[in-house]
Amino acid sequence: MPNHIHLIWRTNSSNGKETPFGSFLKYTAHEFKKMLEENELQKFKVDVSNKRYEFWQRDSMAIELYSPKVVYQKLDYIHENPIAKDWNLANEASEYMNSSASFYEFGDNRFAFLKHICEVY
């Protein structure tokens, strides 16, 4: 998606005191800072005491997927989101380049980190 991301993930173990979600936000924010050039970085500048830049919305939605039914519902939503009329980013879900839909539909493994949801649920 051009301005947000949807993920389904599983944690294998805790990472110290931080929540997995908090660790993800912190790690990716540091990586963004390294990747962006100064003029791009300025778009994320904030005037708060504990940080200079903000890359993630404060109310990012992390929800627990507590059953296979909910997992598959969210997976369908993620795959259908880019082809929704509000976005219209592709004609078919599997055509959207940043989606796992082609992995599920055609076995396309361009994202080596993906694991089929059936292996987990």
N, C-alpha and C positions, 0 to 999 in steps of 0.2 A: 504494500500500500504506500502511496506517496508520502503520507504524513503519520502513519502509525504501523504497528506491528502486532501480529497475533502469533502466539506460541503455545504449544502444548509440550510440557517437559516433565521429566521425572527426576527426582533427586535420589542419589544413591546413599548419601550420608550428609550430615550437617557440616557446615563450614565455620566452625568456631561459634562466636556469639551472634553473627548476622543470620538473618533469614536467607534462604536461597534467592528469593525475590530481591531483597536488599543488596545481596552480593552481585546479582546480575546488573542491577541499575548502576551500582558503583563502578563495577568493572567496565561496563560499556561506556559510561560517561568519561572515564579516564582514557579509554581507547579513542573516543571521538575527539577529545582534546588533542591527542597525538596526531590524528589524521587530518584535522581541519587546518586550513591556512588561516592566518590572522583575520583577514577580511570576512571569512565564513564564520569564524569563531565568535566574532563580535555580535552576530545575530542571537547568540545564546547568553550574552552577558546579563547578569542580574545584580542588583544592588542589595545584597543581604550579607549578614555578618559571617555566615559559616561556609559560603562558597562564592565563586566568581561567575560560574556558568551554570545554566540549568538546561539539561537536554530532555528530561522526562517530565511529563505532567505530574503534578503532585498527587493526583487521584488516580494514578494508573490502576487498572483493575486486574488484580490477581485473584483468581477464584480457584478453589479446590475442586478437582474433578473427581467426585466421590463414587461414581458408578460407571460401568461401561456405556450405559445409555447416554449419560451426560457427556462422556468423552466423544462418542460418535456424533452427538448433536453439535458439539463445539467444532469438531473436525469438519463437518459438513458446512457449518457457518463460515469457517475460515476459508474453505475452498470456494464457496459461493460469493464471498464478499467482493472480490475484484470484478466479478461480472454483474454485480447488482447495478440497477439502472443509475443509482447515484454516482457510481464510480465508472462503470463501463470501460474497464482497462483491458479487456480481452473479450473475445467472442465465446470462448470455452474456458472453464476453470483451468484446465491443463495447459492452456496457452500462456497464462500469466507467468512471467519468468521467475518471480520470487515466491512461487507457490509450490507446495509439496503435492499438489493435485496430480501432476504428471508422474510423480513417484508412485502414487496409489493406482493411477489409471494404466500407466504403460511400463512401470518398473524403471523409469528414468532415475538414475542415481547420481545426478549432478551435485547433490548435497550429500556428501559422504557421511555426515553425522546423523542422517535420518534413520530411524528404526520404525518398522511397521507397527502401527498401534496394536495390531492383533498379537504381537509378541509381548506386549505389556499387559493388555486387558483381555 
